[in-house]
Amino acid sequence: MQGSKSEMHRIVILVAIPVEFQAVRVHLRDLREEKHKDTKTMYVRGRFTARKRVWDVILGQTGAGNVRAAVEAERAINYYKPRVVFFIGIAGRLKDAELGDVVVASKVYSYESGKAGDVYHVRPDVGIPKYSFIQLAEAEARKADWLKRLGKNPPPHSPRVLIAPIVAGENVLASTHSQLYQFLRENYDHAVGVEMEGHGFYQACYAHPEVDALCIRGISDLIDHKKETDMQNWQDIAARNASAFAFALLAKLDDAYFRAPESGLQSSIAEKDATSPRSPGSSTTENAFHNEMQAFHQAAEKQIAQVKDIIVFFGDGRITFSDQRKRALNVMNDLKTFLKQWTDLILRVRRSVTWKISDLHVQVDELHSEIDNFPSVPSPDKHRQSYVETQKRVQEKLGRLLDSLEQLEKSE
């Protein structure tokens, strides 16, 4: 539609429950119902206009649960071929958020992933959105513009927007005294919220590299006293807040965003080259891609070498000095930067390594936290056994991290 006054892109917005559906619906115009021709799934279709761009919006309700969210996301993406997909809804607070605050999920952990042996070992599966999408959300979170979209009924207090991890599972968490709550706080202490659909949603979207996906939640309860907060209308308030921020973000997806090289988890460059006819400039594209991949492999080799350097600081009962601990933390920070810089390229080129990228994010976060809290040198005998066990645990985790990095670097 080049040259027209407005350009249209398509977005699918999914919600789980009716209160979330209504919170999204109020932002749309020219509404009509549609039925999936094969599955008979019902959707509402409408338009959202911002900055001379008209969005064709498909709104669907999945019901509760990660499996339902994954199935409906897959179905809607295949049928409507959207450019962007949002999951908008409510969540319970685990920490660092207040009622009505908005959480943009930088990661969604499946807290039910693990190995049940004599001792249960957490092996979190994680969904991660595109880096540049999170950057845009962070930029918008620093502004107050989005509050204007709340209309004439503002919430009791001005909500914040947090860009943070959340967890998802198949349970309704209703007590901070429950075993599940204690499990989440012990194993996912950096997660600020808990819900039931985000992980399934992200996993479905990762199978579609052409789609940009984001999960946005409003905090509707503090786990305890759900009935009281529900009676105070916090589900509605939280859903409206999340929806308002989502549409403010959508309004900022301009032409520059869609032209950005990293925009969208694009189809595999290798697949594109194999199916597209050669053009006079295609060799230039191939050279640019080759140079980009070469730069990635060089950066990966550097990270591998750094991990090898610090792994000897831990284990075998030796003392880990403060300068060594600081060096290890710097390496973890370098790894975070490395993953942010290269995640989009790797996922764009080879979808089969999605699990490696996701697992690396988790491993680096866990190691950074463990090294940051590493105990000071113990006095003789006192707490010595605990100190040695902590060293050994860090060394083992560094070993697994090294294996993951080497596998990623070898991926073609």
C-alpha positions as CSV (number, residue, x, y, z in Angstrom):
1,M,0.0,0.0,0.0
2,Q,2.9,2.3,-0.6
3,G,1.9,5.8,-1.3
4,S,-1.4,5.6,0.5
5,K,-2.3,7.7,3.5
6,S,-2.4,4.7,5.7
7,E,-0.8,1.3,5.7
8,M,-2.3,-1.8,7.3
9,H,-0.7,-4.6,9.2
10,R,-2.4,-7.5,10.9
11,I,-2.2,-8.4,14.6
12,V,-3.7,-11.3,16.5
13,I,-4.5,-10.6,20.1
14,L,-5.3,-13.5,22.4
15,V,-6.8,-13.4,25.9
16,A,-7.9,-16.2,28.3
17,I,-11.1,-14.9,30.0
18,P,-14.0,-12.5,29.3
19,V,-12.8,-9.6,31.4
20,E,-9.6,-9.5,29.3
21,F,-11.6,-9.8,26.1
22,Q,-13.7,-6.7,27.0
23,A,-10.6,-4.8,28.0
24,V,-9.1,-5.3,24.5
25,R,-12.4,-4.9,22.6
26,V,-12.9,-1.2,23.7
27,H,-9.8,-0.2,21.7
28,L,-11.2,-1.5,18.4
29,R,-13.6,0.0,15.8
30,D,-15.7,-1.5,13.0
31,L,-16.2,-4.7,14.9
32,R,-17.6,-7.9,13.4
33,E,-17.6,-11.6,14.3
34,E,-15.8,-14.1,12.2
35,K,-15.6,-17.9,12.2
36,H,-12.6,-20.1,11.4
37,K,-13.8,-21.9,8.3
38,D,-12.4,-25.3,9.4
39,T,-12.5,-25.4,13.2
40,K,-15.4,-22.9,13.6
41,T,-13.4,-21.0,16.3
42,M,-15.0,-17.6,16.8
43,Y,-13.1,-14.3,16.6
44,V,-13.9,-10.7,16.7
45,R,-12.3,-8.6,14.0
46,G,-11.8,-4.9,14.1
47,R,-9.5,-2.0,13.4
48,F,-7.1,0.1,15.4
49,T,-5.7,3.3,13.9
50,A,-2.5,5.1,15.0
51,R,-0.1,7.4,13.2
52,K,-1.7,6.9,9.8
53,R,-1.3,3.1,10.2
54,V,-4.5,1.0,10.3
55,W,-4.1,-2.3,12.1
56,D,-6.4,-5.2,11.2
57,V,-7.0,-6.7,14.6
58,I,-8.1,-10.3,15.2
59,L,-9.3,-10.9,18.8
60,G,-9.6,-14.4,20.2
61,Q,-10.3,-16.0,23.6
62,T,-8.3,-19.1,24.4
63,G,-9.6,-20.2,27.8
64,A,-7.3,-20.9,30.7
65,G,-4.1,-22.9,30.5
66,N,-0.9,-23.1,28.5
67,V,-2.0,-26.0,26.2
68,R,-5.1,-24.1,25.2
69,A,-3.1,-20.9,24.6
70,A,-0.6,-22.8,22.5
71,V,-3.3,-24.5,20.4
72,E,-5.2,-21.3,19.8
73,A,-2.1,-19.3,19.0
74,E,-1.0,-21.8,16.5
75,R,-4.5,-21.9,14.9
76,A,-4.8,-18.2,14.7
77,I,-1.3,-17.6,13.3
78,N,-1.8,-20.3,10.6
79,Y,-5.2,-18.9,9.6
80,Y,-4.7,-15.2,9.7
81,K,-0.9,-14.9,9.0
82,P,-0.4,-11.9,11.3
83,R,2.7,-9.7,11.6
84,V,2.4,-9.3,15.4
85,V,0.8,-11.4,18.1
86,F,-0.1,-10.3,21.7
87,F,-1.3,-12.2,24.7
88,I,-3.0,-9.7,27.0
89,G,-4.4,-10.5,30.4
90,I,-4.0,-10.6,34.2
91,A,-1.6,-12.2,36.6
92,G,-1.0,-12.7,40.3
93,R,1.9,-10.9,42.0
94,L,4.9,-12.8,43.3
95,K,7.1,-9.8,44.1
96,D,8.0,-6.2,43.3
97,A,4.6,-5.2,41.8
98,E,1.4,-3.6,43.1
99,L,-2.2,-4.1,42.1
100,G,-2.8,-2.6,38.7
101,D,0.9,-2.6,37.6
102,V,1.6,-3.8,34.1
103,V,4.2,-6.5,33.5
104,V,5.7,-7.1,30.0
105,A,7.1,-10.6,30.1
106,S,10.8,-10.6,29.3
107,K,10.7,-14.3,29.9
108,V,8.0,-16.8,30.8
109,Y,9.1,-19.9,32.7
110,S,7.2,-23.1,32.7
111,Y,7.5,-23.9,36.4
112,E,6.3,-27.5,35.9
113,S,9.3,-28.5,33.8
114,G,11.8,-30.6,35.8
115,K,13.1,-34.0,36.6
116,A,11.5,-36.1,39.4
117,G,14.1,-38.4,40.9
118,D,14.9,-39.0,44.6
119,V,15.2,-35.2,44.6
120,Y,13.2,-32.9,42.3
121,H,15.5,-31.0,39.9
122,V,14.1,-27.8,38.3
123,R,14.7,-27.7,34.6
124,P,12.9,-24.6,33.5
125,D,11.6,-24.3,30.0
126,V,11.5,-20.7,29.0
127,G,9.8,-18.6,26.3
128,I,11.6,-15.4,25.3
129,P,10.3,-12.6,23.1
130,K,12.4,-10.7,20.5
131,Y,15.1,-8.4,21.9
132,S,14.1,-5.3,19.9
133,F,10.5,-5.7,21.0
134,I,11.5,-5.7,24.6
135,Q,13.7,-2.6,24.0
136,L,10.7,-0.8,22.5
137,A,8.6,-1.8,25.5
138,E,11.3,-0.5,27.9
139,A,11.3,2.8,26.1
140,E,7.6,3.1,26.3
141,A,7.6,2.1,30.0
142,R,9.7,5.1,30.8
143,K,6.9,7.4,29.5
144,A,3.5,8.3,30.8
145,D,1.8,8.6,27.4
146,W,0.1,5.2,27.6
147,L,-1.9,6.3,30.6
148,K,-4.0,8.5,28.2
149,R,-5.5,5.3,26.7
150,L,-7.1,4.5,30.1
151,G,-9.8,7.0,29.2
152,K,-12.2,8.7,31.7
153,N,-11.9,6.0,34.3
154,P,-8.3,6.0,35.6
155,P,-7.2,3.4,38.1
156,P,-7.0,4.3,41.9
157,H,-3.3,4.9,41.6
158,S,-0.9,5.5,38.6
159,P,0.3,2.0,37.5
160,R,3.9,1.2,36.7
161,V,5.2,-0.8,33.8
162,L,7.7,-3.5,34.6
163,I,9.8,-5.5,32.1
164,A,10.4,-8.7,34.0
165,P,10.2,-12.5,34.0
166,I,7.0,-14.3,35.0
167,V,6.1,-17.9,35.5
168,A,3.3,-20.0,34.1
169,G,1.7,-23.3,35.0
170,E,-1.6,-25.1,35.2
171,N,-2.5,-24.2,38.7
172,V,-4.5,-21.3,40.3
173,L,-2.2,-20.0,43.0
174,A,-4.4,-18.8,45.9
175,S,-2.2,-18.7,49.0
176,T,1.3,-17.5,49.9
177,H,1.4,-20.4,52.4
178,S,1.0,-23.0,49.8
179,Q,3.8,-25.4,48.8
180,L,3.6,-24.1,45.2
181,Y,4.2,-20.5,46.3
182,Q,7.2,-21.5,48.4
183,F,8.5,-23.5,45.4
184,L,8.2,-20.6,43.1
185,R,9.8,-18.1,45.4
186,E,12.8,-20.5,46.0
187,N,13.3,-21.5,42.4
188,Y,12.1,-18.4,40.4
189,D,13.0,-15.6,42.8
190,H,13.4,-13.1,40.0
191,A,9.9,-13.7,38.6
192,V,7.4,-11.0,39.5
193,G,4.1,-12.6,38.4
194,V,2.4,-15.9,37.9
195,E,-0.2,-16.9,35.3
196,M,-1.5,-19.8,33.2
197,E,-1.0,-19.1,29.5
198,G,2.2,-17.2,28.7
199,H,4.6,-20.1,28.3
200,G,2.3,-22.0,25.9
201,F,1.7,-18.8,23.9
202,Y,5.5,-18.1,23.5
203,Q,6.3,-21.6,22.6
204,A,3.7,-21.6,19.8
205,C,4.9,-18.3,18.5
206,Y,8.6,-19.5,18.4
207,A,7.5,-21.9,15.7
208,H,6.7,-18.9,13.5
209,P,9.8,-16.9,12.9
210,E,7.9,-14.4,10.8
211,V,5.8,-13.3,13.8
212,D,6.7,-10.8,16.6
213,A,5.1,-11.9,19.9
214,L,4.7,-10.3,23.3
215,C,2.9,-11.3,26.5
216,I,1.5,-8.3,28.6
217,R,-0.1,-8.8,32.0
218,G,-1.8,-6.6,34.6
219,I,-1.4,-7.5,38.3
220,S,-4.9,-8.4,39.5
221,D,-4.2,-10.0,42.9
222,L,-1.6,-10.5,45.6
223,I,-2.1,-14.3,45.7
224,D,-3.8,-14.1,49.1
225,H,-7.3,-12.7,49.5
226,K,-8.3,-13.1,45.8
227,K,-12.0,-12.8,46.6
228,E,-11.5,-9.4,48.2
229,T,-9.4,-8.0,45.3
230,D,-11.9,-9.5,42.8
231,M,-14.8,-7.7,44.6
232,Q,-12.8,-4.5,44.4
233,N,-12.8,-4.9,40.6
234,W,-9.0,-5.4,40.3
235,Q,-9.3,-8.0,37.5
236,D,-11.1,-5.4,35.3
237,I,-8.6,-2.6,36.3
238,A,-5.5,-4.9,35.7
239,A,-6.9,-6.0,32.3
240,R,-7.6,-2.5,31.2
241,N,-4.1,-1.3,32.2
242,A,-2.4,-4.2,30.4
243,S,-4.6,-3.5,27.3
244,A,-3.9,0.2,27.4
245,F,-0.1,-0.3,27.4
246,A,-0.4,-2.9,24.7
247,F,-2.2,-0.6,22.3
248,A,0.2,2.3,23.2
249,L,3.0,0.0,22.2
250,L,1.2,-1.1,19.0
251,A,0.8,2.5,18.1
252,K,4.6,3.0,18.2
253,L,5.3,0.1,15.7
254,D,6.1,2.4,12.8
255,D,7.7,2.0,9.4
256,A,11.2,2.2,10.9
257,Y,10.5,-0.8,13.2
258,F,9.3,-2.9,10.3
259,R,12.3,-2.0,8.1
260,A,14.8,-2.8,10.9
261,P,17.0,-5.8,9.8
262,E,16.3,-7.6,13.0
263,S,12.6,-6.9,13.0
264,G,10.6,-10.1,13.2
265,L,11.9,-13.5,13.7
266,Q,12.4,-13.8,10.0
267,S,12.3,-17.0,8.0
268,S,15.6,-18.8,7.7
269,I,18.0,-16.9,5.4
270,A,19.2,-20.3,4.2
271,E,15.6,-21.3,3.2
272,K,15.0,-18.0,1.5
273,D,18.2,-18.3,-0.5
274,A,17.2,-21.9,-1.6
275,T,13.7,-20.9,-2.8
276,S,14.3,-17.4,-4.2
277,P,15.5,-16.7,-7.7
278,R,19.0,-15.3,-7.9
279,S,19.2,-11.5,-8.4
280,P,22.1,-9.4,-9.5
281,G,22.5,-8.2,-5.9
282,S,22.1,-11.6,-4.2
283,S,25.9,-12.2,-3.9
284,T,26.0,-9.0,-1.8
285,T,23.3,-10.4,0.5
286,E,25.2,-13.7,0.8
287,N,28.5,-11.9,1.7
288,A,26.7,-9.8,4.3
289,F,25.2,-12.9,5.8
290,H,28.5,-14.7,5.7
291,N,30.2,-11.8,7.5
292,E,27.5,-11.7,10.1
293,M,27.7,-15.4,10.9
294,Q,31.5,-15.2,11.0
295,A,31.3,-12.4,13.5
296,F,28.9,-14.5,15.6
297,H,31.2,-17.5,15.7
298,Q,34.1,-15.2,16.7
299,A,32.0,-13.7,19.5
300,A,30.9,-17.2,20.7
301,E,34.5,-18.5,20.7
302,K,35.5,-15.5,22.9
303,Q,32.7,-16.3,25.4
304,I,33.7,-20.0,25.5
305,A,37.3,-19.0,26.3
306,Q,36.2,-16.7,29.1
307,V,34.1,-19.4,30.7
308,K,37.1,-21.8,30.5
309,D,39.2,-19.1,32.3
310,I,36.8,-18.7,35.3
311,I,35.8,-22.3,35.8
312,V,39.1,-23.0,37.5
313,F,38.2,-20.4,40.2
314,F,35.7,-22.8,41.7
315,G,35.9,-26.4,43.1
316,D,38.4,-28.7,44.6
317,G,38.2,-26.9,47.9
318,R,40.4,-24.0,46.9
319,I,39.6,-20.5,48.1
320,T,37.7,-18.3,45.6
321,F,39.0,-14.8,46.1
322,S,37.0,-11.6,45.7
323,D,38.8,-10.5,42.5
324,Q,38.1,-13.9,41.0
325,R,34.4,-13.6,41.9
326,K,34.3,-10.2,40.4
327,R,35.9,-11.5,37.2
328,A,33.3,-14.3,37.0
329,L,30.5,-11.8,37.4
330,N,32.0,-9.7,34.6
331,V,32.0,-12.8,32.4
332,M,28.3,-13.4,33.2
333,N,27.5,-9.8,32.2
334,D,29.4,-10.2,29.0
335,L,27.4,-13.3,28.2
336,K,24.1,-11.5,28.8
337,T,25.3,-8.8,26.3
338,F,26.4,-11.6,23.9
339,L,22.9,-13.3,24.0
340,K,21.1,-10.0,23.6
341,Q,23.2,-9.1,20.6
342,W,23.0,-12.4,18.7
343,T,19.7,-14.1,19.8
344,D,17.7,-12.6,16.9
345,L,20.2,-13.6,14.3
346,I,20.4,-17.2,15.5
347,L,16.7,-17.7,15.8
348,R,16.2,-16.1,12.4
349,V,18.7,-18.5,10.8
350,R,18.1,-21.8,12.6
351,R,15.0,-22.4,14.6
352,S,16.3,-25.8,15.8
353,V,18.5,-24.0,18.3
354,T,15.7,-22.2,20.1
355,W,16.0,-24.5,23.1
356,K,19.8,-23.7,23.3
357,I,19.1,-20.0,23.3
358,S,16.4,-20.3,25.9
359,D,18.5,-22.6,28.1
360,L,21.5,-20.3,27.9
361,H,19.4,-17.3,29.2
362,V,18.3,-19.4,32.2
363,Q,21.8,-20.7,32.9
364,V,23.4,-17.3,32.8
365,D,20.8,-15.7,35.0
366,E,21.1,-18.5,37.6
367,L,24.9,-18.4,37.6
368,H,25.0,-14.6,37.9
369,S,22.8,-14.8,41.0
370,E,24.8,-17.7,42.5
371,I,28.2,-16.0,41.9
372,D,26.9,-12.7,43.2
373,N,25.8,-14.3,46.4
374,F,28.9,-16.5,46.7
375,P,30.0,-16.7,50.4
376,S,33.0,-14.9,51.7
377,V,36.0,-17.0,52.6
378,P,35.0,-19.1,55.7
379,S,36.9,-19.3,58.9
380,P,38.8,-22.6,59.4
381,D,36.4,-25.5,59.8
382,K,33.3,-23.4,60.3
383,H,30.9,-23.7,57.4
384,R,33.7,-25.3,55.4
385,Q,31.6,-28.1,54.1
386,S,28.9,-25.7,52.9
387,Y,31.5,-23.5,51.2
388,V,33.0,-26.4,49.3
389,E,29.5,-27.7,48.3
390,T,28.6,-24.2,46.9
391,Q,31.9,-24.1,45.0
392,K,31.3,-27.5,43.5
393,R,27.7,-26.5,42.5
394,V,28.9,-23.4,40.7
395,Q,31.7,-25.3,39.0
396,E,29.2,-27.9,37.7
397,K,26.9,-25.2,36.4
398,L,29.7,-23.5,34.6
399,G,30.6,-26.8,33.1
400,R,27.0,-27.2,31.8
401,L,27.1,-23.6,30.5
402,L,30.3,-24.3,28.6
403,D,28.7,-27.4,27.0
404,S,25.7,-25.3,25.9
405,L,27.9,-22.6,24.4
406,E,30.0,-25.1,22.5
407,Q,26.9,-26.7,21.1
408,L,25.5,-23.4,20.0
409,E,28.8,-22.3,18.4
410,K,28.9,-25.5,16.4
411,S,25.3,-25.1,15.2
412,E,25.1,-24.5,11.5
